[in-house]
């Protein structure tokens, strides 16, 4: 049976679309069984609906209890019995209740080569620092911000005339390719985490 993926999104859903496209091939080894969003009416949600994938939307209202939202998110995801949870442009940190149930099988991408440049402005920070190579990281989510054990990384050269936008676009293309390839591998073969070292069988 293919691995069951729940994909969490916030925006346009280009990474989601790449996973949906890949999962049409039975040899890929994974299928998207649900998509969850922390915003209502996103392009990512429309992509999921067009593909016939069940959707739930769970916005975090201003002033709402974050712990209660996190527990509700865990309940919603759990109802689809996932083997793997993929954060694909999901702009919220998962909290203790979520990680208590899905820790070790939730993965996320970051547009930099971790541990460098954590946070929301990886491409901009890399460019400001003057690095010649940056890239994208796929990691197992933990309690920190972009700090989890690393599943895969892919390099992207920084060009002399790059802006943060042009650099970010090339990173996103590399990130998407890495995400699709690695999710397929771990769906087919599994992975183990030993401290900070991750091994894909």
Secondary structure, 3 states (H helix, E strand, C coil): CCEEEEEEECCCCHHHHHHHHHCCCHHHCEEEEEEEECCCCCHHHHHHHHCCCCEEECCCCCCCCHHHHHHHHHHHHHCCCCCEEEECCCCCCCCHHHHHHHCCCEEEEECCCCCCCCCCCHHHHHHHHCCCEEEEEEEECCCCCCCCCEEEEEEEECCCCCCHHHHHHHHHHHHHHHHHHHHHHHHHHCEEEECCEEEEC
